[in-house]
Amino acid sequence: MVPVLAADGATVTLGDTMLLAPTTFEVAPGERWCVTGGNGTGRTTLLRAFLGSRGLTAGSSP
């Protein structure tokens, strides 16, 4: 089954600061996911990367 959303080692850094630690996941059709975590854990950066307003510095989101 082809995932509707996926990441393989998706990482975002800004200078020496890691905004999104390497992240790998797949969301299958019909699944529902919730992005949770404390302040500064990369939730917004992850969503911005998938929307295209923040580029990945490593990994991929096929």
Secondary structure, DSSP 4 states (H G I P E B T S, - for coil): ---SEEEEEEEEEETTEEEEEEEEEEE-TT--------TTSSHHHHHHHHHTSS--SEEE--
